[in-house]
Amino acid sequence: MKFRNYILTAFLAASSIALAIPLTTQARSMGGMEGCERPHGMRGERDGLPPMMKRLNLTDEQKDKISQLRKQDAGLMAEKFKIMRDSRIQLHELQSKDEYDEAKVKVLTEQGAQTMAEMGQIRARQHHEIMQILTPDQRKQFAEKRERMMKHWDKRHEGRQG
């Protein structure tokens, strides 16, 4: 019985990590979760612009709108990140205990998954709103740059098992 609980715990931990890695990678590529000491979504840029946006020859008005949009969600993203981090810490602590609490593990993993989903929804909405600020030509440039970046990422990660 203990061995089965150990396997289940290891599986839940591995699947939690497996779910977090792609979302974390996506968050970083969209300007998300790096640098816990800064508001999330800002990624440390002083002007609040994602790196790929800086290459689009934005007007000052566009820069201001995008920065404001990202700043308005920074607090919410930081709050969601804290919830996700806290649930992972609690899950890790549960794995170290002598007794396995399946109900609590279920609550924590579902809470973490729900929070990651909410963060993804915020990022998707924000990305859509940013795209509305760009001109059609800038959107095209952005799509081309993103496609090149994704191909480069795929090549770098080719052959790795995940």
N, C-alpha and C positions, 0 to 999 in steps of 0.2 A: 504494500500500500504506500509506504513512504517513497519507494522508488518511482512509482507512478506519479506521485505528487511532485517529485523532483523533476521528472521528465516534463510534466505539464508546466511547472514553473519555468523551466529552461525554455520551453517552447513559447510561452507567453512573453518572456523577456526578449527572446530573439525576434519574435514577430513585432513587438513594440519598437524595437530598434529598427527593424526592416521597414516599418511604416514611417518612422521618423526621418530616416536618412534621405529618401527622395524629397520629402517636403522641406527638410532643412536645406538641401541643395537648391531646390527651387526658390526658397526664401532668400538665400544668399544671392542667387542670380538675379532676383528681382529687387534686391536691396533690402532684405529682411532681417535675419536674426544674428548678424555678426555684432560683436561688441556689446555685451550685456549691460555695460555701464551707460550706454547711450540709448535714447528712445529707439525702439525697433521700427524698422521701416526707413530709418535715416542712414544707416550703414556708415556713419561717421562723416559723410560729406557735409561741408559747412553750408552749401546751398540747397541741400536736400534733394539733389537730382541723382537718379541712378546713372552709373557710368555710361551706359549705352545712350542715354538721352543727351549727354554732353556732346556727342558726335553728330548731332542732327541740326546744328546751326539754329537753335531755338531763339526766338525773340525774347527780350527781357520780360514781356508780358506773359509769354508761355512759361518761362522759367519760374516766374512768381506764382502762376496758377498751379503748376505741378508741385512746387515746393510746399505751397499751402495745403494742397490735397494730401500730400504725404504726411505733413505735420499733424493734420487733423486726426489721422488714424494712428499716430505713433503711440499715444497713451493706451489706446485700446489693444494694439498689438503687444505692447509691453505687458499689459494685464493678462492677456491670453498666454503669452510665453511663460509668465510666472506660474500660472495654473498648470500648464503642461509640464514645466520643470518640477514643480512640487509633487505632482502625481507620479512622475518617474522616480523621484527620490523616495517617496513612500512605498512604491512598488519594490524598489531595490531593498529597502529596509525589511519589507515583508519576506523577501526571499531569504534573508539571513536568519529569520526566526526559526525556532524549533517546530512550531506548529504552523501548518498551512491553512490560511483563511481564504478559501475559494471565493466566497462572496465579496470580500474586500478587494481581492485581486481583480475580480470582474468589474467592480465599480471603478477602480483606479484605471484599468486599461480602457474601459469605455469612456471615462472622463477625458483621458488623454487623447483618444481618437476623436471625440467630439470637438475638443478644443482645437486640434490640428485642422479639422474640417472647417471650423469657423474661421481660423486664420487664413485658410486657402480661399474661403469665400470673400473675406475682406480684401485679400490681394487681387482676386479676380475682378471685383468691383472697381478697385482702385486702378488696375491696369486698363479696364474699359474706359474709365473716366479720363485717364491720361491720354488714351488714344483719341478721344474726342477733342482734346486740346490741340493735337497735332494736325498739320495740313495733310492732304492726301499724299503729297510727295514725301513728307516726313514719315508717314505711316509705312509707305513702301520701302523707304530706306531702313526703317526700323525692322521691318519684317525680313529684309534681305540680310541685315547684320545679325539678327537673331538666328536665322537659318544657318548662316556660316558658323556662328558660335556653337550651335547645337551639333553640327557636323563635326566640328573640331572636338567637342566634348565627347561625342560618340567614338571618334577615332582614338582618343586618349584612353577611353574606358573599354575599348574593344577587347574581348577575351577575358575580362574580369567577370568573376561570378558574383552575383549579388543576392 
